[in-house]
Amino acid sequence: MQGHKPDTGAVYVTALFEGSFFEKLEAGGCHVIGPALIHSNVAAGKPALDTTYVVQFSSAMEEVAVHFDAVREDQMGQQLSWLQRMGGKVEADAAAPGQTHVVAERANTAAVRAAYANNVPVLTTSWLEACWNKNYDTLGEALNFPASVSNAHEPKHVLLCRVCAAAILWLAGCVRVCARVLKRHLG
């Protein structure tokens, strides 16, 4: 960051939840949100740039509570990251009534059997990865630019629903100003 620290009181909006820029913001404890979260907030009548989110890309899994069972330790970090960045919650108790899904890599465990008995979907870790990829890819389609935009300071044409048009127009108008501010603070 060339001697500059990111402003932890600010809300940073980025479509790229990867790479050194994102990692600096995340490591700095900044509020980092994705454009998809702004879209859903505005549609729900919530503040577009809500500081209650620390690092969240979207609210696609806001109603999802996942219990992880028999997932390899080397996969857990990424699984948790995807779930939480899409607004989902982790359910530690395999028998919790609010649990909506079980993610497991083995089929014959007590948690999996309980999930089947309670008609709770049991999925593998590839399900969360597919959800994240679909969520990430859908953003690029919705905003009419690829999710891996390399020149983020250039304004983009956006195609979104009317509900969030005002917020998106405001955001599009601020893109160059935000890019200059971010460049000054992050180098």
N, C-alpha and C positions, 0 to 999 in steps of 0.2 A: 504494500500500500504506500510505499515510498514515504514513510514517516507520518502518514495521515491515518487516523482511525475513522471508521464509519460512524455516523451519527446514530446511536442506538435509540434515540427518540423519534427518528424519522421512519416512514414506511417506504420501503423500496419495492417497486413493482418490476418484475422481470418475467419474461416468458421462458428464460433459460434457467432451469433448476439444476444446473451442472456447470462444471468449469471453474476456473480460478476466481472469477468475479463473484459468482454465487457462493463459493466456498469461503471467501473473505467475509462476505456479509453474514453468512451463517455462523462462522467462527467468532465473529465480532458481537454476536448476540442481538443482531438487528431484526427488525420486523421485515420479513420478506414475504410478499404475496404474489400470486400469479394473476394475470388478467382474467382467467376463468373465475377466480374468487370475486373479483370486482363485479363481474357480470352477474353472478348469482346473488351477491349482496344487494346490488341495485334492484334486481328483479324481486327480491324479498323485502324491499323497503328498508334495508339496513344501510349504515354508512358505507360508502364505497371503500374508503381507506380506513378500515377498522384496525386499531392498534391492539385488539385483544388477540390477534393472531401473531404468533412468533414467526414460524416458517410454515406457510400453507399455500399450496398451488391452487386448489379448488375445494369445493364443498361436495364433490361427487359422492363421497362416502360418509356424509354427515350423519346418516341414520344407521351406520354399520358399526357393530361391535364384534370384533374377531377374537376368538380364543386360538392361540397357537399351540399345537401339540406335536411333539416329535419332529420339530423342524430343526435342521442342522444349525449349529451355532454360527457357522460361517455364512448362513443365509439370513439369520434373524435380523441383523442390522438393516439390510436393504429392505426386507419385508416390512419392518416397523416404519422405516422412513417413507416408503410408498403409501402405506396405510394412513399415517398421520398427515402427510402432505396432501392427501385427498380428503382430510377431515374426519377420517375414521378413528375409532377408539379401540384400545386393547382391553379385552376382558380376561383377567387373570384366572377367574373361577370357571372351570369347565361346565359347571352346572348352573351358572348364573341365568336368571330369567331374561335378562336383556340381551343375551348373546344372540347374534343374528347369523354368524358363520363360524365354522371351524376350519382352520388351515392346518393340514397335517401331511406328513410325508409317509406315514405308516397307517395302514388301514385297521389293524386289529388292536386298538388301544382303548382304554376305558372311556376317554373323552370322545373318541370317534363313535363308539357304540352308543354312548349317551346322546350324542348329537343325532344319530340315526333314529333312536327311539323317540326323540322329541321333534322330529322332522326339521332339524337344523341342517342346512346345506354343509357338506364336507367337501373341501376343495384342496387342491395342492398349491404349492407356492407359485406355480406358473400362473394361477388365476390372478393373484395380485399384480404380478408383472404385466399380464395382459391388460388388466384394468388401468394400470399406470400408463402403459404405452397408448392405449386407446384414448385415455383422458388427455395425454400430452399431444397426440396426433390430432385429436378433434379440435384442440385449441388452434393449431396451425391452420386447419381448414376453416374454422369459424372466423378467424381474424384475417384470412386471405393472405397468409404468408407462412413460409415453412417454420417449424418449431426451432430450427437451428439458424435463425437469422444471425448473420455475422456482423452486419452493420446496424446495430440496434438504435443508433441515433437518428437514422433516417425515418421520416414519418411513413406510416403504412396506411393503406386504405383498409377500412374495416367494414365487415358485413355482419352486423349483429341485430338482434331484435330491437324494436322500438323502445322497449322499457329501459334499456341501458344506453340508448343513443346519446343522451346528454352527457352521461359520464364518460363514454368512449370518445366523444368529440372533444370534451375537456381534456381527457388524457392524451389524445392525439395532438392537440394543440400544445401540450406541455412537454412532449417528447424531447424536443431539442433543448429546452431549458433544463429539463431533468438530466439529460445526457451531459450537458456542460457542468452542472452541479456535481454529478457523480464523478465525472472525470477529474474535477478539481479536488474532491475529497478522497478519491481512491487512486488517483494517479493514472 
